[in-house]
Amino acid sequence: MSIREGIGYDVIEGILDRNIRTAADWEKIEKIDIIGIDEISNRKGHKDFLAIITAYIDGKLRVIAVLKDREKATVKEFS
């Protein structure tokens, strides 16, 4: 994305850091229909994985949190 848009990787990373929460704001969520947990590599070479928590809320798929890693303890702490 950074190459296509002509902006540096650090700018993209800064935007994500400022706008993606690492915890859900449960007060804004009335009902979760379906929840999903996925993992992505934060760095090239498939190391340093993050866990992405998504949910269908009011019929729309939303990212509700990006966790610092995919470890079982981190995911359990989130819930």
C-alpha positions as CSV (number, residue, x, y, z in Angstrom):
1,M,0.0,0.0,0.0
2,S,2.8,2.5,0.8
3,I,4.4,2.1,-2.6
4,R,1.1,2.4,-4.5
5,E,0.2,5.5,-2.5
6,G,3.7,7.0,-2.6
7,I,4.1,7.2,1.2
8,G,6.7,5.5,3.4
9,Y,6.2,2.4,5.5
10,D,6.7,4.4,8.7
11,V,3.8,6.7,7.8
12,I,1.5,3.7,7.3
13,E,2.7,2.2,10.5
14,G,2.1,5.4,12.4
15,I,-1.4,5.7,11.0
16,L,-2.2,2.2,12.1
17,D,-0.7,2.7,15.6
18,R,-2.9,5.8,16.1
19,N,-6.1,4.4,14.8
20,I,-6.3,0.7,15.7
21,R,-7.2,-0.2,19.2
22,T,-5.5,-3.0,21.1
23,A,-8.6,-3.5,23.2
24,A,-12.3,-3.5,22.5
25,D,-14.6,-0.7,23.7
26,W,-17.2,-3.0,25.1
27,E,-19.6,-0.1,26.1
28,K,-20.1,0.6,22.4
29,I,-20.9,-3.0,21.5
30,E,-24.5,-4.2,22.4
31,K,-24.5,-7.6,20.6
32,I,-21.9,-9.7,18.8
33,D,-23.4,-12.0,16.2
34,I,-20.2,-13.8,15.2
35,I,-16.6,-13.3,16.4
36,G,-13.4,-14.3,14.5
37,I,-9.8,-14.5,15.5
38,D,-7.1,-14.5,12.8
39,E,-3.4,-14.0,12.7
40,I,-1.1,-12.0,10.4
41,S,2.6,-11.6,10.3
42,N,3.7,-8.1,11.4
43,R,7.1,-8.4,9.7
44,K,8.4,-10.1,6.6
45,G,9.5,-13.7,7.0
46,H,6.4,-14.8,8.9
47,K,7.7,-13.8,12.4
48,D,6.2,-11.5,14.9
49,F,2.5,-12.4,14.5
50,L,-0.5,-10.3,15.6
51,A,-4.0,-11.5,16.4
52,I,-6.8,-9.7,14.7
53,I,-10.2,-9.9,16.4
54,T,-13.2,-9.3,14.2
55,A,-16.9,-9.5,14.8
56,Y,-20.2,-9.0,13.0
57,I,-21.9,-6.2,14.8
58,D,-25.3,-5.0,13.5
59,G,-24.7,-7.0,10.4
60,K,-21.4,-5.4,9.5
61,L,-17.9,-7.0,9.8
62,R,-15.7,-4.9,12.1
63,V,-12.2,-5.1,13.4
64,I,-12.6,-4.8,17.2
65,A,-9.0,-5.2,18.3
66,V,-5.4,-6.0,17.1
67,L,-3.5,-7.9,19.8
68,K,0.2,-7.6,20.3
69,D,0.8,-11.3,19.6
70,R,-1.1,-14.6,18.9
71,E,-0.2,-16.2,22.2
72,K,-3.0,-18.1,24.0
73,A,-2.5,-16.0,27.2
74,T,-2.9,-12.7,25.2
75,V,-6.1,-13.9,23.5
76,K,-7.5,-15.1,26.9
77,E,-6.6,-11.8,28.5
78,F,-8.5,-9.9,25.7
79,S,-11.7,-11.9,26.4
